[in-house]
Amino acid sequence: MKKTGAGIRQNGFARAFGVARTVFFTAALTLAPAAAFAAAPTGDWIVGPIYAASSSGKSFCSMKNNYDNGYSIVFARDVTGGNSIALTLDRQVLSAGSQYYATFIVGPISRMMVSIAATKQVLITQMGEDPDFYEMLALKDRLQVEFNGQRLSFDLKGTAKALEQLGACAETVGLGEKFTAVNVAAAAGDAPLPRAPKTKSKPMTELTAEALAQNKDLKLSEQALGSSLLTEMEELRREKERLQRENQAIAARLHASDLETAQIEAARLAEFERKERALMIENARLKERLAKARAGGEAALLEPAVTAAPVAPPAVAEETAMAAYVPPPPPPPQAREGLADWARRAAGAPAAVEMPPVESGIRAWRWQAGDIYVALQELPYDPAAGLQAAASGYIDTVRLRCAGDFAHKLAAVRPVANGVQTVTGELACINDTQDAAAGLAFIAHADRMVVVTYESVTDDMTDMLEMRDIFISKAYNGQFTF
């Protein structure tokens, strides 16, 4: 197979998502356990040009085959030598547009890549230029693909010849010439090798030395070195993921702080505009009342007198009309809300059914807003202990339920109007298979405390914190009815 470059060049989706290989973007995928034997191709490898542009904008060729386990594989190569692998699953279990970890193993070479679900059944992996991987693919008889701990195995019969045709197709199309599709028998890998003439047997030491010198895969020392490098790379990958999680949390918090300031200013401006509109409406209403009163006084002057009583001057008539005006009765006072009812309304809770109390004195609700899960609890509160201690105790309870790595941050208590105190916080619980983050808002008044929790995966942390900050800004501005 022709090498088009010694380096590995990422293209298409591989460049776009190369920096996103962290556990935060890994979607869970559950496949049936792989069979103990390799799935066999059901027909010939079909090699030919694809009359469409690849993700890099270049024309490309493909070699494809179906397997007896219900899967199919397409190896593609564009005219610049960039490679990709499309794996069609035996059922629709993917989330279209999501990213998945996929590990491709052939001989001693292993490649863990971030793959894209083109549909619910097709997973596409951009491999770039990787001559070592593809040379090993031509030499070995089995390809293994791992998803989330599950391993699939595919027989590579005829792959070496098919890869030669794939390279020839890409070169021909790149020159602007026509390449006719060909079929490469999958049984080509089983063709018997020609018998060598019998020669005098050599000593075992000499045969071993020749075998090591002619090893087409890797020498034993190189294999040991490769295993050590793979272990070191795995440790570096985990450290990179940890640093990325920290950076994302810091960036999200900085964004949330800026957003919180902007939202507070916006809320103040909206309140000012509301009061200004109310004054304008009241002013117009008073002007209308005065105009009607004056019109009534002028009409009284034009009407003939029916009695000998003197006609009141305009000023007296206006005062009489004003005195005769009876204002409408004020609306009945609304029942004052409780702390939890106010919080539910401020958080935009739907008319959800109240959850059964976990223990005496606790009320709780839960609903979903898009991809964000919102929970609201009303708990007893001890003013003598303080809100900071109550919030810390709540986070300690959540920490005990976390089976993975736990991180949290708690702000200082902020007093607001009417003796109300607030505090905000964030927490995250992460393990090898899933991650969860939450933004918290604590509001305390008298002997009651409300905890509003906005929960999401860390990928949605910005949206989650934005919802939390919009809610708490209403408390900062003293928009209470209790």
C-alpha positions in Angstrom: 0.0 0.0 0.0 1.3 3.4 -0.9 2.3 5.8 1.9 1.3 9.4 1.2 3.0 10.9 4.2 4.8 9.9 7.4 2.9 12.2 9.7 -0.7 11.8 10.8 -2.8 14.6 9.4 -6.3 15.1 11.0 -8.9 16.4 8.6 -12.7 17.1 8.5 -14.4 16.2 11.8 -11.1 15.0 13.3 -9.8 18.6 13.2 -13.1 20.0 14.5 -13.4 17.7 17.4 -9.8 16.8 18.1 -9.7 19.0 21.2 -13.0 17.7 22.5 -11.9 14.2 23.6 -13.0 14.4 27.2 -15.5 12.4 29.3 -17.9 15.4 29.2 -18.8 14.8 25.6 -18.8 11.0 25.7 -22.3 9.5 25.0 -23.1 6.2 26.6 -23.5 3.4 24.1 -24.5 -0.2 25.0 -23.9 -3.0 22.5 -24.5 -6.7 22.7 -21.4 -8.6 23.8 -19.1 -9.5 21.0 -18.9 -13.0 19.8 -15.8 -15.0 20.6 -15.1 -15.3 16.9 -14.6 -12.7 14.2 -17.6 -11.8 12.0 -17.1 -12.9 8.4 -17.7 -10.8 5.3 -20.8 -11.9 3.3 -19.5 -10.9 -0.1 -16.7 -9.3 -2.1 -15.1 -6.0 -1.2 -16.6 -3.4 -3.6 -14.0 -0.7 -4.4 -14.9 2.4 -6.4 -15.2 6.2 -6.5 -17.9 8.1 -4.6 -19.4 10.9 -6.7 -19.7 13.3 -3.8 -17.2 15.5 -1.8 -15.9 14.3 1.6 -15.9 16.5 4.7 -12.6 18.0 3.6 -14.2 19.0 0.2 -12.2 16.5 -1.7 -13.4 13.6 -3.9 -12.9 10.2 -2.5 -13.2 6.4 -3.0 -14.5 3.7 -0.8 -14.2 -0.1 -0.2 -17.2 -1.7 1.6 -18.5 -5.0 2.7 -21.3 -6.5 4.8 -20.8 -8.9 7.7 -22.7 -11.9 8.9 -23.3 -10.2 12.3 -25.5 -7.5 10.7 -22.8 -4.8 10.6 -21.1 -3.3 7.6 -17.8 -1.4 7.2 -16.8 1.2 4.7 -13.2 2.3 4.4 -12.9 5.6 2.5 -9.9 7.7 1.3 -9.9 11.1 -0.4 -7.5 12.2 -3.1 -5.2 13.8 -0.6 -4.7 10.5 1.3 -7.1 11.3 4.2 -8.9 8.2 5.5 -12.2 7.6 7.3 -14.1 4.5 8.5 -17.9 4.3 8.6 -19.4 1.5 10.7 -23.1 0.7 10.2 -24.5 -1.0 13.3 -27.1 -3.8 13.3 -29.7 -1.6 15.0 -30.5 2.1 15.7 -28.9 2.8 19.1 -27.0 6.0 18.3 -28.0 9.6 18.9 -27.6 11.4 15.6 -25.1 14.2 15.8 -23.6 13.0 19.0 -19.9 12.1 19.6 -18.7 8.7 20.8 -15.4 7.1 21.7 -14.4 4.3 19.3 -11.2 2.3 19.6 -9.8 0.5 16.5 -7.3 -2.3 17.2 -5.4 -4.2 14.6 -2.3 -6.2 15.6 -0.3 -4.2 18.2 -1.7 -0.9 17.0 -4.6 0.8 18.8 -6.3 4.0 17.9 -8.9 5.6 20.2 -10.8 8.3 18.2 -13.8 10.6 18.7 -16.4 9.5 16.2 -19.6 11.2 15.0 -23.0 9.5 14.7 -24.1 10.5 11.2 -27.5 8.8 11.8 -28.9 6.6 14.5 -27.1 3.6 13.0 -24.0 4.9 11.2 -20.8 5.9 13.1 -18.1 7.8 11.1 -14.5 8.1 12.3 -12.0 10.5 10.6 -8.6 8.7 10.8 -6.6 11.2 8.8 -3.3 10.0 7.3 -2.2 7.0 9.4 0.1 4.8 7.2 1.1 2.6 10.2 -2.5 1.7 11.0 -3.4 1.0 7.4 -0.2 -1.1 6.7 -1.1 -3.2 9.7 -4.7 -3.5 8.5 -3.4 -5.0 5.3 -1.1 -7.4 7.1 -3.5 -8.7 9.8 -6.6 -10.9 9.5 -8.7 -9.3 12.2 -10.0 -5.8 13.1 -11.4 -5.1 16.6 -13.7 -2.2 17.4 -14.4 -1.2 21.0 -17.5 0.8 22.2 -17.7 1.6 25.9 -16.0 -1.6 27.0 -17.7 -3.9 24.4 -15.6 -5.3 21.7 -16.6 -6.3 18.1 -14.3 -8.4 15.9 -14.3 -8.4 12.1 -12.5 -10.7 9.7 -10.2 -8.9 7.2 -10.1 -11.5 4.4 -9.2 -9.8 1.1 -8.5 -6.4 2.8 -4.9 -6.2 1.6 -5.8 -6.4 -2.1 -8.9 -4.2 -1.5 -6.7 -1.5 0.1 -4.4 -1.5 -2.9 -7.3 -0.9 -5.1 -8.6 1.8 -2.8 -5.3 3.6 -3.1 -5.2 3.2 -6.8 -8.8 4.6 -7.0 -7.9 7.7 -4.9 -4.8 8.4 -7.1 -6.8 8.0 -10.3 -9.7 10.2 -9.3 -7.2 12.8 -8.0 -5.7 13.0 -11.5 -9.1 13.6 -12.9 -9.3 10.2 -14.6 -12.1 7.6 -14.5 -11.8 4.6 -12.2 -14.1 1.6 -12.8 -15.4 0.0 -9.7 -13.9 -3.5 -9.0 -14.9 -6.4 -6.8 -12.1 -8.0 -4.6 -12.9 -11.4 -3.3 -13.0 -11.6 0.5 -11.6 -15.1 0.2 -8.4 -13.8 -1.3 -6.8 -13.9 2.1 -7.3 -17.6 2.2 -5.5 -18.4 -1.0 -2.8 -21.0 -0.3 0.8 -19.8 -0.5 3.1 -21.5 -3.1 5.1 -24.4 -1.6 8.8 -23.7 -1.2 11.2 -26.4 -2.3 12.5 -28.5 0.5 15.8 -27.4 1.8 18.1 -28.6 4.6 16.7 -27.7 8.0 18.5 -24.8 9.8 19.3 -24.7 13.5 16.5 -23.2 15.7 18.7 -20.3 16.8 19.3 -19.3 13.2 15.6 -19.5 12.3 14.7 -17.4 15.4 17.2 -14.7 14.3 15.8 -14.6 10.8 12.2 -14.5 12.1 13.0 -11.5 14.2 14.9 -9.7 11.4 12.0 -10.3 9.0 9.1 -9.5 11.4 6.7 -7.4 9.4 4.8 -6.2 12.4 7.1 -5.1 15.2 10.2 -6.6 16.8 9.8 -7.9 20.4 11.6 -5.0 21.9 9.5 -2.5 19.9 6.3 -4.3 21.0 7.3 -3.9 24.7 8.2 -0.2 24.0 4.8 0.2 22.3 2.9 -1.2 25.3 4.8 1.2 27.7 4.0 4.2 25.4 0.3 3.2 25.3 0.2 3.2 29.1 1.9 6.5 29.3 -0.4 8.0 26.7 -3.4 6.8 28.6 -2.2 8.5 31.8 -1.5 11.7 29.8 -5.0 11.5 28.3 -6.6 11.2 31.8 -4.6 14.2 33.1 -5.7 16.2 30.1 -9.3 15.4 30.7 -9.0 16.4 34.4 -7.4 19.8 33.4 -10.1 20.4 30.8 -12.8 19.7 33.4 -11.2 22.3 35.7 -10.9 24.9 32.9 -14.5 24.4 31.8 -15.7 24.9 35.4 -13.7 28.1 35.8 -14.8 29.5 32.4 -18.4 28.7 33.2 -18.1 30.5 36.6 -16.5 33.6 35.0 -19.3 33.7 32.4 -21.9 33.3 35.1 -20.4 36.2 37.2 -20.6 38.5 34.2 -24.0 37.3 33.3 -25.2 37.8 36.9 -24.1 41.5 36.9 -25.8 42.1 33.5 -29.0 40.5 34.7 -29.2 42.5 37.9 -28.7 45.7 35.9 -31.4 44.6 33.4 -33.8 43.8 36.2 -33.2 47.3 37.8 -33.8 49.0 34.4 -37.0 47.0 33.9 -38.3 47.9 37.3 -37.6 51.6 36.6 -39.4 51.4 33.3 -42.4 49.7 35.0 -42.7 52.5 37.6 -42.4 55.1 34.9 -45.2 53.6 32.8 -47.4 53.3 35.9 -46.9 57.0 36.6 -47.7 58.0 33.0 -51.0 55.9 33.1 -52.0 57.5 36.4 -51.2 61.0 35.1 -53.4 60.4 32.0 -56.2 59.1 34.2 -56.2 62.2 36.4 -56.1 64.5 33.4 -59.2 62.7 32.0 -61.0 63.1 35.3 -60.2 66.8 35.4 -61.4 67.3 31.8 -64.7 65.6 32.6 -65.2 67.7 35.7 -64.6 70.9 33.8 -66.9 69.8 31.0 -69.7 69.2 33.5 -69.2 72.7 35.1 -69.4 74.5 31.7 -72.6 72.6 30.8 -74.2 73.7 34.0 -73.5 77.4 33.0 -75.3 77.0 29.6 -78.5 75.4 31.0 -81.4 77.8 32.0 -82.0 78.2 35.7 -85.0 76.3 36.9 -84.9 77.8 40.4 -84.0 81.1 41.8 -80.9 79.7 43.3 -77.8 81.5 42.1 -75.6 79.8 39.5 -72.3 78.7 41.1 -69.2 80.1 39.5 -67.0 77.8 37.4 -64.5 77.3 40.1 -67.2 76.3 42.6 -68.9 74.0 40.0 -65.6 72.3 39.4 -65.1 71.7 43.1 -68.6 70.4 43.4 -68.1 67.9 40.5 -64.8 66.7 42.0 -66.6 66.3 45.4 -69.4 64.3 43.7 -66.9 61.8 42.1 -66.9 58.5 43.9 -63.8 56.5 43.2 -64.2 52.8 42.5 -63.6 50.5 45.5 -60.0 49.2 45.7 -59.4 45.6 44.7 -59.5 43.2 47.6 -56.0 42.5 49.0 -54.4 39.4 47.7 -53.5 36.6 50.0 -49.8 36.8 50.8 -47.7 34.0 49.4 -45.4 31.7 51.4 -41.7 31.5 50.7 -42.0 28.2 48.7 -44.9 29.5 46.6 -43.0 32.7 45.7 -40.0 30.6 44.8 -42.0 28.3 42.6 -43.5 31.3 40.7 -40.2 33.1 40.4 -38.5 29.9 39.1 -41.3 29.5 36.5 -42.5 26.1 37.8 -45.4 24.6 36.0 -48.5 23.5 37.8 -46.7 20.4 38.9 -47.9 18.0 41.6 -46.2 18.4 44.9 -43.8 15.5 45.7 -44.6 13.6 48.8 -42.7 15.0 51.8 -39.5 13.1 52.6 -39.9 13.9 56.2 -42.1 16.1 58.4 -41.9 19.8 57.5 -40.3 19.3 54.0 -42.1 20.2 50.8 -40.5 19.4 47.4 -41.3 19.8 43.6 -39.4 18.7 40.5 -39.8 19.6 36.8 -37.8 19.7 33.6 -37.0 22.8 31.5 -35.5 21.6 28.2 -32.4 19.6 29.1 -32.2 21.1 32.7 -33.8 19.4 35.7 -35.1 21.7 38.4 -35.8 20.7 41.9 -37.3 23.0 44.7 -37.4 22.1 48.4 -38.7 24.0 51.4 -36.8 23.0 54.5 -36.9 24.1 58.2 -34.2 26.7 58.9 -32.4 27.7 62.1 -31.6 31.4 61.9 -29.2 31.1 64.9 -27.0 28.7 62.9 -27.0 30.9 59.8 -27.5 30.3 56.1 -23.9 29.6 55.4 -23.9 26.6 57.7 -27.2 25.4 56.3 -26.0 25.5 52.7 -22.7 23.7 53.7 -24.7 21.0 55.4 -26.9 20.5 52.3 -23.8 20.2 50.1 -22.2 17.7 52.5 -25.4 15.5 52.2 -25.0 15.6 48.4 -21.3 14.7 48.7 -22.1 11.5 50.5 -24.4 10.4 47.6 -21.6 11.0 44.9 -19.9 7.8 43.9 -17.2 9.6 41.9 -15.0 12.7 42.1 -16.8 15.6 43.9 -16.2 19.3 43.6 -18.1 22.3 44.9 -18.0 26.0 45.4 -20.1 28.1 47.8 -20.4 31.9 47.7 -20.8 34.2 50.7 -24.2 35.0 52.2 -25.9 38.0 50.7 -28.6 39.9 52.7 -31.5 41.4 50.6 -34.8 43.1 51.4 -37.3 42.1 54.1 -34.9 40.2 56.2 -34.2 37.7 53.4 -30.8 36.1 53.0 -29.5 34.3 49.9 -26.4 32.3 48.9 -25.4 30.5 45.6 -23.2 27.6 44.9 -22.1 25.0 42.3 -21.2 21.4 42.6 -20.2 18.5 40.2 -20.0 14.7 40.6 -18.0 12.9 37.9 -17.0 9.2 37.4 -15.9 7.1 34.5 -19.3 6.7 32.9 -21.3 9.9 33.5 -21.0 13.4 34.9 -23.5 15.7 36.6 -23.3 19.4 37.6 -25.7 21.6 39.5 -26.2 25.2 40.3 -27.8 25.9 43.7 -29.7 28.9 45.1 -30.5 29.1 48.8 -33.1 31.6 50.1 -33.9 31.9 53.9 -36.6 33.9 55.6 -37.7 33.6 59.2 -37.6 29.8 60.1 -37.9 28.5 56.5 -35.4 27.9 53.8 -35.9 27.2 50.0 -33.2 25.3 48.0 -33.6 25.5 44.2 -31.3 23.1 42.3 -30.7 23.4 38.5 -29.0 20.1 37.4 -27.5 19.1 34.0 -24.5 17.5 32.4 -21.4 19.7 32.3 -21.9 20.2 28.6 -25.0 22.3 29.5 -23.4 24.0 32.5 -23.6 27.5 30.9 -27.4 27.2 30.2 -28.0 25.7 33.6 -26.1 28.5 35.5 -27.9 31.1 33.4 -31.3 29.8 34.6 -30.1 29.7 38.2 -28.8 33.4 38.0 -32.1 34.6 36.4 -34.0 33.1 39.3 -31.7 34.5 42.1 -31.6 38.0 40.5 -35.3 38.3 41.4 -34.4 37.8 45.0 -31.5 40.3 44.8 -34.0 42.9 43.6 -36.4 42.2 46.5 -39.3 41.1 44.3 -41.1 39.4 47.2 -44.7 39.1 48.0 -44.3 37.3 51.3 
